[in-house]
């Protein structure tokens, strides 16, 4: 299935476009009677998207208590740390809408149990939920082409059995993280790469081309794969 590339002029326009698309997608899923399964990412662009959703009058069309939230990866830091993706999501979106706390599944914070135990706990939570397919998986892309916390050349790229893994010695801080694996990411009906900035342009070009030297080339949606990017991130596309 060929990935679709949707360009926007700048990061601000990108955030508004992704927010509108996300609101529409959640409404469509709920119209079918289901609980929408959404996998969140972190980063500056993601924060803009979530903040735009929270500010949009259209958010009221969503039954937020029928949205189930997961995370693609997390920085293994203490609860409430501002660098955690969970903290960011609560600050800019989740605290502004009427979510069901039982359907919000942050990855475990660092409370002394170790990242391996945290990854096992998250895998167990996924298994216990009965959720087998995500409706939307949102992914950022690093300048090195990493997605979630799956970095080029790291052994976690080859993990086929675990649903989530601990990642150590990350090339960007903090060094310890927890991430979903490629097989888990592949359980998504739609995969959305949301990317802004010229420093990501080479990684975007390789990911779109299917160059497996970058992890961004691997995740594909069961129904649809979207590259939602701004002109700067698209600057090396042929």
C-alpha positions in Angstrom: 0.0 0.0 0.0 1.5 3.3 -1.1 1.9 6.0 1.6 0.1 9.3 1.1 2.1 12.5 1.5 0.1 15.6 2.7 2.1 18.8 2.8 1.5 22.0 4.7 3.4 25.3 4.5 4.7 25.4 8.0 4.5 23.9 11.5 1.5 26.0 12.5 -0.5 25.0 9.4 0.6 21.4 9.9 -0.7 21.4 13.5 -4.1 22.7 12.5 -4.4 20.2 9.6 -3.5 17.2 11.8 -5.8 18.4 14.6 -8.8 18.7 12.2 -8.0 15.3 10.7 -7.7 13.7 14.2 -11.0 15.2 15.3 -12.7 13.9 12.2 -11.2 10.4 12.5 -12.3 10.0 16.1 -15.8 11.1 15.3 -15.9 8.6 12.4 -14.8 5.7 14.6 -17.3 6.6 17.3 -20.1 6.8 14.7 -19.6 3.1 14.2 -20.3 2.5 17.8 -16.7 1.7 18.9 -14.3 3.1 21.4 -11.6 4.9 19.4 -8.1 3.6 20.0 -5.5 6.4 19.8 -1.7 6.1 20.2 -0.1 9.3 21.2 3.4 10.6 20.5 5.5 13.4 22.0 7.5 16.3 20.8 6.9 20.0 19.8 4.7 19.3 16.9 2.6 16.8 18.8 2.1 19.4 21.5 0.9 21.9 18.9 -1.5 19.3 17.5 -3.0 18.4 20.9 -3.3 22.0 22.0 -5.1 22.8 18.7 -7.5 20.0 19.3 -8.2 21.2 22.9 -8.9 24.7 21.6 -11.1 23.6 18.7 -14.9 24.0 19.2 -15.2 20.8 17.1 -13.7 18.8 20.0 -17.2 18.8 21.5 -18.4 16.5 18.8 -16.2 13.8 20.3 -17.3 11.6 23.2 -14.0 11.8 25.0 -15.0 9.1 27.4 -15.1 6.7 24.5 -11.5 7.4 23.4 -8.8 5.0 24.7 -5.3 6.5 24.9 -2.0 4.6 24.6 1.5 5.8 24.0 4.0 4.7 21.4 7.0 5.4 23.7 8.0 7.2 26.9 10.9 8.7 28.5 11.6 6.6 31.6 11.5 9.4 34.2 9.6 10.0 37.4 5.9 10.7 37.3 5.1 14.3 36.5 8.5 15.0 35.0 7.9 17.7 32.3 9.9 15.7 29.8 7.5 12.8 29.9 5.2 12.4 26.9 2.4 11.7 29.4 2.9 14.9 31.2 2.8 16.9 27.9 -0.4 15.2 26.8 -2.2 15.9 30.1 -1.0 19.5 30.1 -2.2 20.4 26.6 -5.1 18.0 25.9 -6.2 15.4 28.4 -6.9 17.8 31.3 -9.0 19.9 28.9 -11.5 17.2 27.8 -13.7 14.8 29.7 -11.6 11.6 29.4 -12.3 8.4 31.3 -9.2 7.8 33.5 -9.7 4.1 33.1 -9.1 4.4 29.4 -5.9 6.4 29.7 -2.8 4.1 29.7 0.5 6.0 30.3 3.6 3.9 30.3 4.9 3.4 33.8 7.1 6.1 35.3 10.5 5.5 36.9 9.7 4.5 40.5 12.7 2.3 41.0 11.3 -0.9 39.3 13.5 -0.6 36.2 12.7 -0.1 32.6 12.4 -3.8 31.8 9.7 -4.2 34.4 7.9 -1.1 33.0 7.9 -2.5 29.5 6.6 -5.9 30.7 3.8 -4.1 32.7 2.8 -2.1 29.6 2.7 -5.2 27.4 0.5 -6.8 30.1 -1.8 -3.9 30.1 -2.2 -4.1 26.3 -2.9 -7.8 26.5 -5.4 -7.4 29.3 -7.3 -4.7 27.5 -8.3 -7.0 24.7 -7.4 -4.2 22.2 -5.9 -5.8 19.1 -6.0 -2.9 16.6 -5.3 0.8 17.1 -7.4 3.2 15.0 -4.7 5.9 14.8 -1.0 5.7 15.6 0.8 9.0 15.6 4.5 9.0 15.2 7.2 11.7 15.2 10.4 11.1 13.3 13.9 12.1 14.5 16.6 13.6 12.3 18.2 10.1 12.5 15.0 8.5 11.3 14.0 7.0 14.6 10.3 6.5 15.5 8.9 5.9 19.0 12.2 5.1 20.8 13.4 2.7 18.1 16.8 4.0 17.0 18.9 3.1 14.0 21.2 0.1 14.7 19.7 -0.7 18.1 18.8 -4.3 18.9 15.2 -3.4 19.8 14.5 -3.0 16.0 14.7 -6.8 15.7 12.4 -7.6 18.6 9.5 -9.8 17.2 7.9 -11.3 20.3 7.6 -8.5 23.0 4.9 -5.9 22.7 7.0 -3.3 24.5 10.7 -3.1 25.3 13.1 -1.1 27.4 15.7 1.0 25.5 19.0 1.9 27.1 21.7 4.3 26.0 19.4 6.4 23.8 21.4 8.7 21.5 19.3 11.6 22.8 18.4 12.3 26.4 17.1 10.8 28.6 19.1 7.6 28.0 16.4 5.2 29.2 13.1 4.8 27.6 10.2 2.4 27.0 8.9 1.8 23.5 6.3 -0.3 21.6 8.0 -2.6 19.2 7.5 -2.8 15.4 5.0 -5.7 15.6 2.9 -3.7 18.0 3.0 -0.5 15.9 1.9 -2.6 13.0 -1.4 -3.3 14.7 -2.6 0.1 13.6 -5.4 0.8 11.0 -3.8 4.2 10.2 -0.2 5.3 10.8 0.4 9.0 10.8 3.9 10.4 10.6 3.7 14.0 11.8 6.9 15.8 11.0 8.1 19.4 10.8 11.5 21.0 10.1 14.3 20.9 7.7 16.5 18.9 10.1 14.0 16.0 9.5 14.0 16.2 5.7 16.6 13.5 5.0 14.9 11.1 7.3 11.5 11.8 5.8 12.9 11.2 2.3 14.4 7.9 3.3 11.3 6.9 5.2 8.9 7.6 2.3 11.3 5.8 -0.1 11.3 2.7 2.1 15.0 2.9 2.9 15.2 0.5 5.9 18.4 2.2 7.1 15.9 4.4 9.0 13.3 3.0 11.4 10.7 5.4 9.9 10.5 3.2 6.8 9.0 0.3 8.7 5.7 1.2 10.3 2.7 0.9 7.9 -1.0 1.2 8.5 -3.2 -1.8 7.9 -5.6 0.5 6.0 -3.6 3.8 5.5 -0.2 5.4 6.0 0.0 9.1 6.0 3.0 11.4 6.0 1.7 14.7 7.4 4.6 17.1 6.9 5.5 20.7 6.4 7.4 22.1 3.4 10.7 22.1 5.3 10.4 18.5 6.2 9.4 17.7 2.6 12.4 19.6 1.1 14.4 16.5 0.0 11.5 14.5 -1.5 11.9 13.8 -5.1 
